[in-house]
């Protein structure tokens, strides 16, 4: 069974970047093997998480949503279609 990855992009409200970066440091692990939060632009952050399997990712989703709820007030909509997140997930087919 392959490992599974998920990546989520967020746009931070103007003037809230420092608060958002600080808040993410206290969010608990939801069962990820590895979890990386990173800044991708002036007001954009993303999180990349690696799970043992797709089942482990699905089991972790409630906790990940709870983590999102802790920073939701600091985020703005990416678009009307996406809302405040732009998630993508899939099986890992190559690991170096």
Secondary structure, DSSP 8 states (H G I E B T S, - for coil): ---EEEEEEEEE-TT-HHHHHHHHTT----S-SEEEEEEEETTEEEEEEEESSHHHHHHHHHHHHHHHHHHGGGEE-SBTTTBT-EEEEEE-----
